[in-house]
């Protein structure tokens, strides 16, 4: 079946995330996704081992395509680990449904199919990133197997690790260390939030780990699934299924009256241990439907692969996570903007691969020195959808920052572009038809601007560096922010300066040290803020929505 027809008829999740439009840009080629799960049935007719699976070239060492020579050619302690490894039975056949029967067989094949089922091969379905390669790691038993699998994936060069599983009440230190290792290596870890309809806590790994992006489940109606875990550690949601009668049975095992089409169709393992007990969820022998955040995570892992394939290593891991978050479609049923039920919203593949930050600005060096310079920060805020437009190809870092543009930068950094504001103008020179009206309104409503009600805001005036500090600090710490007096850090900002508390706090939080055009030990509070400097202030400020767990700033 052609991919377009599949999307229209049965793969509602892929249709929701607009992946067919994303495929006009990339299919995920050149990216390796490690599937840490129950293994994969790599003999499935819709998962072509020669086209889908990662090949360990160091192990093949010039041998035939199967690379079986009973030698450990790459010296990693694993003989003939051609496509991955079985950490449950400690062999080179990570096949789903064979070996030790763990009771969870079939799960990994279903997960892998969501990401990597082949396109236009005249069979069943199609995966989100069918051009990527899949490293098959069977870790179907305890957490020690999963730790070993994650470390293997990092060592062997995986770009993404999909973890459609997690600990429930124990943050295993070895697992945390493996996740730290992945983060240090720049490997994306996509974690399912869990299916217990409760808040994710620090005891839930990898879901709560700072190096993971955590995924809840959404329904055909763009709501949070009635089984999906939630809370501040959930970054976004993706299609995971639902049921019709709200009986809490997320796989529709109990009641055939639940419409199985609301769950996620993917590959069914042919493994000898796999016997699926629910006939109305099985389609044409080789496919079946499941629901759960386990199904949501691979949608996101696939889109992460599309981003990586499209951007040619320009983005950092943090940038990629920000793109996934900010390109999501806001689910307004839980309030406008970021919420604890769905995070930033429901995954959108097309918006992700067309995010402005995937293409460097013509007037900004993409490889700054030192690290953390304006260009790094410009990239950060662009991936978060914060800047106002200068030109289609330029950021214009040396242009002055106006009061209106500053309002847009600050409010988007605090809320993204999804928020509500009053309709009655607060300032006499900012009418409701002003292009920056909603941002300027929110500046007043949040106590960030101290201009009196009905006063003049002067939206076209450039802002000085003192005003920039006021806006950044009040946006993060509230309009009633108080500062405990300490010796001035900057020689040109004495305790008597009106902006002293804000500028001192900027220094305390390392939002600014000194500005290159001002000199060491000086802040130049009356100097005009340009767009490059504002990018640095915004990117390094502790806006909580961009932090894992969305903690309040200290």
Secondary structure as GFF3:
##gff-version 3
##sequence-region A 1 554
A	DSSP	alpha_helix	3	9	.	.	.	ID=ss1
A	DSSP	alpha_helix	12	16	.	.	.	ID=ss2
A	DSSP	alpha_helix	19	22	.	.	.	ID=ss3
A	DSSP	beta_strand	32	37	.	.	.	ID=ss4
A	DSSP	alpha_helix	49	52	.	.	.	ID=ss5
A	DSSP	alpha_helix	57	60	.	.	.	ID=ss6
A	DSSP	beta_strand	84	86	.	.	.	ID=ss7
A	DSSP	alpha_helix	107	116	.	.	.	ID=ss8
A	DSSP	beta_strand	133	138	.	.	.	ID=ss9
A	DSSP	alpha_helix	143	155	.	.	.	ID=ss10
A	DSSP	beta_strand	160	163	.	.	.	ID=ss11
A	DSSP	alpha_helix	173	184	.	.	.	ID=ss12
A	DSSP	beta_strand	188	192	.	.	.	ID=ss13
A	DSSP	beta_strand	212	218	.	.	.	ID=ss14
A	DSSP	beta_strand	236	239	.	.	.	ID=ss15
A	DSSP	three_ten_helix	260	262	.	.	.	ID=ss16
A	DSSP	beta_strand	264	267	.	.	.	ID=ss17
A	DSSP	three_ten_helix	279	281	.	.	.	ID=ss18
A	DSSP	beta_strand	282	283	.	.	.	ID=ss19
A	DSSP	beta_strand	287	290	.	.	.	ID=ss20
A	DSSP	alpha_helix	293	311	.	.	.	ID=ss21
A	DSSP	alpha_helix	317	326	.	.	.	ID=ss22
A	DSSP	three_ten_helix	332	334	.	.	.	ID=ss23
A	DSSP	alpha_helix	349	353	.	.	.	ID=ss24
A	DSSP	three_ten_helix	356	358	.	.	.	ID=ss25
A	DSSP	alpha_helix	374	383	.	.	.	ID=ss26
A	DSSP	alpha_helix	403	415	.	.	.	ID=ss27
A	DSSP	alpha_helix	437	445	.	.	.	ID=ss28
A	DSSP	alpha_helix	465	477	.	.	.	ID=ss29
A	DSSP	alpha_helix	500	508	.	.	.	ID=ss30
A	DSSP	alpha_helix	531	540	.	.	.	ID=ss31
A	DSSP	three_ten_helix	544	546	.	.	.	ID=ss32
###
